[in-house]
Amino acid sequence: MRLAVIPARGGSKRIPRKNIKPFCGKPMIGWTIEAVRQSNSFDRIVVSTDDQEIAMIARDWGAETPFIRPAELSDDHTGTIPVVAHAIRHMQAQGEQPHSVCCIYATAPFVRARDLQRGRELLDQAKCSYAFAVTTYAFPIQRALRIKENGRVEMFHPQHFGTRSQDLEEAFHDAGQFYWGCAEAWLTEKPIFSTDAMPLVLPRHRVQDIDTPEDWDRAELMFMALQGRDRET
């Protein structure tokens, strides 16, 4: 059984009600559920939430809400892995046996059905614990700056002041979209960022973290631009 788990708690602070706030014509979570359904990669699509309104909207868009997430897994400090493990254990208690489980964030409107399919294929073929989406940094991280308490700057890695950008190792970061994993890895809370994970590289223009109102505005502009380009091609 392949299980999709979409975490969507109700207590977002920086963008209130972020998971169901209208984004380019749909509730934010609606875009995620739609892509998950279009991927045809899952036997069950479950939204893990502590919020009845989110649960109702999730069902309207075609997901299941077979449980309400307990309060101890719904605070600001609970990580993704325990939430997914809780969903797996609930399925097991109902007689289901998930073998491949994908966590897809509710605030990932850029996620595409084909990328979810490619992630599943990567997990199956590589025989690894996890497969997840990454993208490249737009600027060499080896030349990053910090601003000190006195307002002056210094390099994190001053030895690279004179190094050409093309001579520096390319760096990647988590795209914040989805994480395929085998059920055992989730249940044993094995770290996702490890040598037992495989990356699926996405282009930067299809990746945007959405944590602040500024992120939200940028994401909508990017999303509308991509939709316009897709209509033209």
N, C-alpha and C positions, 0 to 999 in steps of 0.2 A: 504493500500500500504506500502510495506517495501522498504526503500530507503537506499542505500549505498552511503556515501559521502567520497571521498578520497581527502583530501587537498594536494596540490602539487604546491606551489608557486615556482617561478623561481629564487629567490634571495638568495639562500643558500650561506653563507659566508665561513664557516670553511671547507666545502667540496663543491667546486663549482659544480653546476649542479647535485647535489646529487640525486635528484629524478629520473633522467634518466641516471645516470652514469652506465656503465656496471658492473653488480655484478654476478659473477659465470655464465656468459653466457647470461644474459638477462639484459635489462634496469631495474634498481632497482624497478621502479613502476610496471613493468611487473609481478613480483612475487606476489605483492599485488593483482593486478587485477585478476590474474589467480586463486588465492585462493578464492577471493570473488565470482568469477563465479562458481567455483567448489562447493561452499557451497550450491548453489541453494536456497539461503535464501532471495533473493532480486528481486523485480519487476523492479527496475531501479538501474544502477550503474553509478554514476556521479563523475567525477573528477573536483574539483574546483581549477582552476589555473588562473594565470595572464599571462601565458607564452604560446605563440603559438606553440613552438616546443614541449613542454610538452603535450599540448592538442593533437597534431598530433600523438605522440607516444601512448598516452592513448587510442585514438581511434583505433590505429593499434592493440592494445591488447584487445580490446573488450569493452571498457568503453565509456560512452557518455561525451561530453563536451558541454552542451546546453547553456553555458554562459561563458564569461571571467570574472574572479573575479575582482571587482573594486580595484583601487589602495589603497583606504583607508582601505581595508581589506587584504592588501598584504605586509605590512611592518614587521619589525622585532619584533614589540611589540603586534601585533594582536594575540589573543588567539584562541584556537580551537573552542570554543563555538560560537562566533559570525560568524565564517566562515560556520559552519554547519547550523546555524539559517538562514543565507543568502541563502544557497542552498534550505532549506525547503521553504522559502518564494517565491523563484523563482518557485519551483514546484507548490505551491499553486496558484500563478499568472497564471500558465498554466492550471489550472483546476484540478490538482492532489491533493490528500489529504493524505500525508504520516502519518502513525500512529506510526510506529516503524522506527527509523533512526539509522544507525550505522556509526560512523566515523572510518575509517580504515586508518592508516598512510601509506603514499606512501613508507616510508623507514622501512617497517616491513616485511622483507623477510621470517622471521620465522613464520609468521601467518599461521595457518592451517585452512582448510575449516571446519573441525570438531569442532574446537574451536569456530569459528563463529556461527556454529549451536548451540553449547552448550550455548553460550552467549545469543542467541535469546531465547532459551528455559528457561534460567534463568530469563530473563526479563519478559517473559510471565507468568511464574509460580509464581514468587515472587511478582508480581504486584508492582514493585518498579519503580523509575524514571530512574535509570541507572543500567547497568551491564557491567563490564569491567574486563580485564585481569590483574592479579597481580602475583608477585612471591615473594619468601622469600629473605631476605638479607642473604648473605653468612656468615656473622659474626654478633654477637650480637651488635646491635646499642647502647646498654646501656654502652658498653665498648669502644666507639669511642674516638679517641684522636684528639686534635687540636694542631697545631704548632703555637706558639706565635711569636710575633715580634722579640723577642730576640733569636729565634731558639730553645727554649726549648719546651717541651711538657707538656700538662696537659689533664686530662680526662674531657669530657663533664659531666659525672656523676660519680664523684669520690667515691660516696657511694657504687658503684658496683665493686670496685677494687677486693674485695675478694669474690664476688658472683660467684658461679659456672655457667658456660654457660648453663647447662641444667636446671638451676633454673630461668633463665631469660625469660621473655615473648617473644615469637617469633614475629618478625616484618616483614611487607610486604611492597613492593613498586609497583607503577604502572609499568606494563610491557611495556608500550608505543606501544601497538599494535592496540587495537580496543576498542570502547566505544559504546555499545548499549544504546539507550535512547528513551523514548517516545517523540513524537514531541513537546508536550507542555513544557517538561523540557528544551529542547534545545531552544525553542522560548522565554521562560521566563528567559533564561540564569541561570538556577538553577545550583549550583556548583555540579560537578561530585563527588568529594570526600566528601561524606556526609553520614549520617545514612540512607538515602533513596537510597543507592546504594548497589548492591550485587557484591562480588568478584568472579571471576573465576580463581582459582589458577593454574598456569602453572609451570612446572619444570624449574629450573634456566638455564639448558642447552639449553632451547629454547627461551631464552630472552637475547637480546643484544641491548642496546641503541647505535645508530650510529650517533655521533656528531663530531668526530674527525677522522683524518686519522688512528690513532691507533685503534679506535673503528672499523673502516672499515676493517682493516686487520684482526683483531680478529674475526669479524663477518664472513668474508669469510672462515677462517679456521674452525670455528664452523659449518658453513653451509655445507661445503664439508664433514666434518666428519659425520654429521648427514645423509647426502645423502648416504654416503658409508655404514653406519650402516643400513639404511632403505633397501638398495639393498640386504644386507646379510640376512635380516629377512623375 
